[in-house]
């Protein structure tokens, strides 16, 4: 046998072997087990397991090991399992730490998969979601599943009893504060407030953006919260509680878990006129608690600009996955229209796919709020987390300083001037 014949034969075997590997996901004799890391409560876990079972039926050569971890632990678990050499194949990701993980090169670049797969249409997803927690430095590292954008719930009965018109797109900060003052009352005459006009937004970023401010400079190299447009917005946030007394103070909510949990309970009990939260609050917080009044939802009031925090979740493939073709199939399934339709119907979670969000699955549910389309309309005003690797540390540090302002221990300017140089230092040494 000549040398040239041997080379041709070996090449043929190599090609056959490669083709066999490329078709291994359809080989019924080979079972691939994928690990999927995600979060969710009991209700969501039930839906997840049902959806995974359907995936396994449609892909008989793939089994899925589902790891459900509390939301606050998923980021740490990704770090630990990656360092230990045993990361999951795909993981649900949060917009709050997506860029940090992408910068650490934990995720597989999904651009080639999306471009080569005719069954996958990225244009169906809201651009705000894809750009916010799908792309990092221009490359696709995750596919969004849902959108978390905030609007203002309001107690229609309280508004009616006080002869106040319902909030709409014309409302600004002045009108909002004026109304909150009218709804804040001492109902039993004991000298203490027992009905409040509003609650503060848990995302302090929204106030800065509404006031024309920012968190980081346009080139992402400098923290800008010490500029007047930012710290004056945080002072406005604090003043709602400590100066105008139209929102429960941190002292009044002490022992209740958190200011935001306390505000939710106040709203559900009919003692809070306006409550800022996400679309999911109607189903996951207020359902079964609101019994004696009707409520609806309206856009957030406008400051110098109309803006709100926007975030959400998605799925990413881990770079160290050993079954990437199969992992892509699972990732597509978990971000597909059927899963998003279920989430919309079960939890009023905003789908990241326009085709689902703008369908009856989300918009035409026969339960409150009546005008849930407001959440979809607020998407275009959403401002996502800055695309830098230090986001988790940065947000934690700023939140801690703003907490001192909310407690009345520091002015917003003092807090922001104290923290900005520390954020700058983090930015200089980020990955």
C-alpha positions in Angstrom: 0.0 0.0 0.0 1.5 3.3 -1.1 2.0 6.3 1.3 -0.3 8.4 -0.7 -3.1 5.8 -0.5 -2.6 5.6 3.2 -3.0 9.4 3.5 -6.2 9.3 1.5 -7.7 6.5 3.6 -6.8 8.3 6.8 -8.4 11.5 5.5 -11.6 9.6 4.7 -11.8 8.0 8.1 -11.3 11.4 9.7 -14.1 13.0 7.6 -16.4 10.1 8.5 -15.5 10.4 12.1 -16.1 14.2 12.1 -19.5 13.8 10.4 -20.4 11.1 13.0 -19.5 13.5 15.8 -21.5 16.3 14.3 -24.6 14.1 14.2 -24.2 12.6 17.7 -27.1 14.6 19.2 -29.4 12.6 16.9 -27.8 9.2 17.7 -30.4 7.4 19.8 -27.7 5.1 21.1 -25.8 7.9 22.8 -27.3 9.7 25.8 -25.9 13.1 26.6 -26.6 14.6 30.1 -26.6 18.4 30.4 -26.6 20.3 33.6 -28.7 23.5 33.8 -28.3 26.0 36.7 -31.2 28.3 37.4 -33.3 29.9 40.1 -36.9 30.0 41.0 -39.5 29.4 43.8 -41.8 26.4 44.1 -44.2 27.7 41.5 -41.5 28.4 39.0 -39.7 25.1 39.7 -42.8 23.2 38.8 -43.1 25.0 35.4 -39.3 24.5 34.7 -39.4 20.8 35.3 -42.5 20.4 33.1 -40.7 22.3 30.3 -37.5 20.3 30.7 -39.5 17.0 30.4 -41.0 18.2 27.2 -37.5 19.0 25.9 -36.3 15.5 26.8 -39.3 14.0 24.9 -38.4 16.1 21.8 -34.7 15.2 22.2 -34.6 11.6 23.3 -30.8 11.4 23.3 -30.5 14.3 25.9 -31.1 14.3 29.6 -31.2 17.4 31.7 -30.0 17.6 35.3 -31.7 20.7 36.8 -30.0 22.6 39.5 -32.2 25.1 41.2 -30.5 27.6 43.5 -31.7 30.8 45.2 -31.3 33.8 43.0 -28.7 35.4 45.3 -26.4 32.4 45.1 -26.4 31.7 41.3 -23.5 34.1 40.6 -21.4 32.7 43.4 -22.2 29.1 42.3 -21.1 30.0 38.7 -17.8 31.3 40.0 -17.1 28.3 42.3 -18.1 25.6 39.8 -16.1 27.3 37.0 -13.0 27.5 39.2 -13.5 23.9 40.2 -13.6 22.8 36.6 -17.3 21.5 36.7 -19.5 24.4 35.6 -23.0 23.7 34.3 -23.6 23.5 30.5 -26.1 26.3 30.5 -27.1 28.7 33.2 -29.8 31.3 33.8 -28.2 34.7 34.2 -29.2 38.0 35.7 -28.7 41.4 34.1 -27.2 42.5 37.4 -24.1 40.3 36.9 -24.1 39.3 33.3 -21.4 41.7 32.2 -19.2 40.6 35.1 -19.4 36.9 34.0 -18.9 37.8 30.3 -15.8 39.9 31.1 -14.4 36.9 33.0 -14.9 34.8 29.8 -17.2 32.3 31.5 -19.6 32.2 28.6 -19.5 30.7 25.1 -19.8 33.2 22.2 -23.3 32.5 20.8 -22.9 34.6 17.7 -21.8 31.6 15.5 -24.6 29.4 16.8 -27.3 32.1 16.2 -26.0 32.9 12.7 -25.8 29.3 11.6 -29.2 28.2 13.0 -32.1 29.0 10.6 -34.6 28.1 13.3 -33.4 30.9 15.6 -34.5 34.5 15.0 -32.7 37.0 17.2 -34.8 39.8 15.7 -37.8 38.6 17.6 -36.2 39.7 20.8 -36.5 43.3 22.2 -33.3 45.1 21.2 -33.2 46.7 24.7 -32.9 43.2 26.2 -30.4 41.8 23.8 -28.1 44.9 24.1 -28.6 45.1 27.9 -27.9 41.6 29.0 -27.3 39.6 25.9 -24.3 41.3 24.3 -21.0 42.2 25.9 -18.5 44.2 23.8 -20.6 43.6 20.7 -20.7 39.8 21.0 -23.7 37.7 21.9 -23.1 35.7 25.1 -26.7 35.2 26.4 -30.2 35.1 25.1 -32.8 37.0 27.2 -35.9 35.3 28.5 -37.7 38.1 30.3 -37.7 41.8 31.0 -37.9 43.5 34.3 -39.1 47.1 33.8 -40.8 49.3 36.4 -44.0 51.3 36.4 -46.4 52.7 39.1 -49.2 50.7 40.6 -52.0 52.9 42.1 -55.0 52.3 44.3 -58.0 53.5 42.2 -60.3 53.6 45.2 -58.0 56.0 47.1 -57.8 58.3 44.1 -61.5 58.3 43.7 -62.3 59.0 47.4 -59.9 62.0 47.3 -61.2 63.3 43.9 -57.8 62.9 42.2 -57.4 62.0 38.6 -55.5 58.8 37.7 -51.9 59.1 36.9 -51.0 59.2 33.2 -48.2 60.1 30.8 -48.4 63.8 31.6 -47.3 63.3 35.2 -44.0 64.8 36.2 -42.2 64.8 39.6 -44.1 67.9 40.7 -47.6 66.4 40.0 -46.4 63.1 41.6 -45.3 64.8 44.8 -48.4 67.0 44.9 -50.7 63.9 44.7 -48.6 61.9 47.2 -49.1 64.7 49.8 -52.9 64.6 49.3 -52.9 60.9 49.9 -50.7 60.9 53.0 -52.9 61.0 56.1 -53.3 60.4 59.8 -56.6 58.5 59.6 -57.2 57.9 63.3 -56.0 61.3 64.7 -53.2 59.9 66.9 -50.6 62.2 65.4 -49.0 59.4 63.4 -49.3 58.7 59.7 -51.1 55.5 58.8 -51.8 56.1 55.1 -49.0 57.1 52.7 -49.0 58.6 49.3 -46.2 56.5 47.7 -43.2 54.3 48.1 -39.7 54.9 46.8 -38.3 52.9 43.8 -35.9 50.2 45.0 -33.7 51.0 41.9 -32.0 54.2 42.8 -30.6 54.3 39.3 -34.0 55.3 38.0 -34.0 58.6 39.9 -30.6 59.6 38.5 -31.6 58.8 34.9 -34.9 60.7 35.3 -33.0 63.8 36.5 -30.7 63.7 33.5 -27.9 62.1 35.5 -25.8 58.9 35.0 -23.9 56.4 37.0 -20.8 56.2 34.7 -19.4 58.4 32.0 -20.1 57.6 28.4 -16.7 56.0 28.0 -17.3 53.9 31.1 -14.1 55.1 32.7 -15.4 57.4 35.4 -18.1 57.4 38.1 -20.5 60.3 37.7 -22.8 60.0 40.7 -21.0 63.0 42.4 -22.3 65.3 39.7 -25.4 67.4 40.6 -27.7 65.7 38.2 -27.2 62.4 40.0 -26.8 63.3 43.7 -29.7 65.8 43.5 -31.9 62.9 42.3 -30.8 60.8 45.2 -31.6 63.6 47.6 -35.1 63.8 46.0 -35.5 60.1 46.7 -34.5 60.6 50.3 -36.7 63.7 50.7 -39.8 61.7 49.8 -39.3 59.9 53.0 -37.5 62.3 55.3 -38.6 65.8 54.3 -42.1 65.4 52.6 -43.0 62.3 54.6 -45.1 60.9 51.8 -43.3 57.5 51.9 -42.6 55.3 55.0 -39.2 56.0 56.5 -36.6 53.4 57.2 -37.3 53.8 60.9 -41.1 53.2 60.3 -40.3 50.0 58.4 -37.7 48.7 60.8 -38.4 45.0 61.7 -40.5 44.4 58.6 -37.8 42.8 56.5 -37.2 45.7 54.1 -38.6 49.0 53.1 -39.8 47.6 49.8 -41.5 44.5 51.4 -43.2 46.8 53.9 -44.4 49.1 51.1 -45.8 46.1 49.2 -47.8 45.1 52.3 -49.1 48.6 52.8 -50.3 48.8 49.2 -52.0 45.4 49.5 -53.7 46.5 52.7 -55.0 49.7 51.0 -52.8 52.1 52.9 -50.5 53.2 50.2 -51.6 55.2 47.2 -48.8 54.5 44.7 -46.4 51.6 44.6 -43.5 51.3 42.2 -42.7 47.7 41.1 -42.4 45.3 38.1 -45.1 43.5 36.1 -44.6 40.3 38.1 -45.8 42.0 41.3 -49.4 41.7 40.3 -49.2 37.9 40.3 -46.4 37.1 42.7 -47.0 39.7 45.4 -50.5 41.2 45.2 -52.6 38.3 44.1 -54.7 37.0 47.0 -53.7 40.0 49.2 -55.6 42.8 47.5 -59.3 42.2 48.3 -61.0 45.5 49.2 -60.0 47.8 46.3 -59.2 47.9 42.6 -55.8 48.9 41.3 -54.2 49.6 38.0 -50.8 50.6 36.6 -49.4 53.9 35.1 -46.0 55.1 33.8 -43.4 56.4 36.2 -43.6 60.2 36.5 -41.2 62.1 34.4 -38.3 64.1 35.8 -36.2 66.1 33.4 -36.4 62.9 31.3 -38.6 59.8 31.3 -36.5 56.8 32.4 -36.6 53.6 34.4 -34.2 50.8 35.3 -34.5 47.9 33.0 -33.1 44.4 33.6 -34.1 40.8 33.4 -32.8 37.3 32.9 -31.6 35.1 30.2 -29.6 31.9 29.5 -26.0 31.5 28.6 -23.8 28.6 27.6 -20.7 28.0 29.7 -17.5 28.1 27.8 -16.3 24.9 29.4 -19.4 22.9 28.5 -18.4 19.6 26.8 -21.6 19.2 24.9 -22.1 22.6 23.2 -24.3 21.5 20.3 -26.7 19.9 22.7 -26.4 22.8 25.1 -27.4 25.2 22.2 -30.5 23.1 21.6 -31.5 23.4 25.3 -30.7 27.1 25.4 -33.0 27.6 22.4 -35.7 25.6 24.1 -35.5 27.6 27.4 -35.6 30.9 25.5 -38.3 29.8 23.1 -41.8 31.3 22.7 -43.6 28.5 24.5 -41.6 28.9 27.7 -42.0 32.7 27.6 -45.7 32.3 27.0 -46.0 30.1 30.1 -44.1 32.6 32.2 -46.4 35.4 31.0 -49.5 33.5 31.8 -48.3 32.1 35.2 -46.5 35.1 36.6 -47.2 38.2 34.3 -43.5 38.2 33.6 -42.7 40.3 30.5 -41.4 38.1 27.7 -38.2 39.1 25.9 -39.7 38.1 22.6 -41.9 40.7 21.0 -44.1 38.1 19.4 -45.1 36.8 22.8 -45.1 40.0 24.8 -47.4 41.7 22.3 -49.7 38.8 22.0 -52.8 37.9 24.1 -50.6 35.6 26.4 -49.4 38.8 28.1 -51.7 41.6 27.1 -55.1 40.1 27.2 -55.2 38.3 30.6 -58.5 38.8 32.4 -57.0 39.9 35.7 -55.4 43.2 37.0 -53.8 45.4 36.1 -56.0 46.4 33.3 -53.4 48.6 31.5 -50.4 46.2 31.7 -49.4 47.4 28.3 -47.8 50.3 30.2 -44.9 48.0 31.1 -44.2 47.3 27.4 -44.4 51.0 26.7 -41.8 51.7 29.4 -39.3 49.4 27.7 -38.1 52.1 25.4 -37.3 54.3 28.4 -35.3 51.6 30.1 -31.7 52.1 31.1 -29.8 48.9 31.7 -26.9 48.1 34.1 -23.6 49.7 32.8 -21.7 47.1 30.8 -18.7 46.8 33.0 -17.3 43.9 35.0 -17.4 45.6 38.4 -21.2 46.1 38.4 -21.9 43.8 41.4 -19.4 45.5 43.6 -20.2 49.0 42.3 -24.0 48.6 42.9 -23.4 47.2 46.4 -21.1 50.1 47.4 -23.4 52.8 46.0 -26.5 51.1 47.6 -24.7 51.2 51.0 -24.0 54.9 50.7 -27.5 55.8 49.6 -28.9 53.8 52.5 -27.1 56.4 54.8 -28.9 59.1 52.9 -32.3 57.4 53.3 -31.5 57.1 57.0 -30.9 60.8 57.2 -27.3 60.3 58.3 -25.7 61.9 55.2 -26.8 64.2 52.5 -26.9 62.6 49.1 -24.0 64.9 48.0 -21.8 63.8 50.8 -22.6 60.1 50.1 -21.9 60.4 46.4 -18.7 62.4 46.9 -17.5 59.7 49.3 -18.1 56.8 47.0 -17.3 58.1 43.5 -13.5 58.0 44.0 -13.7 54.4 45.2 -15.8 53.4 42.1 -13.2 55.1 39.9 -10.5 53.0 41.5 -12.4 49.8 40.8 -12.9 50.9 37.2 -9.1 51.4 36.8 -8.4 47.9 37.9 -11.3 46.0 36.3 -10.8 43.1 33.9 
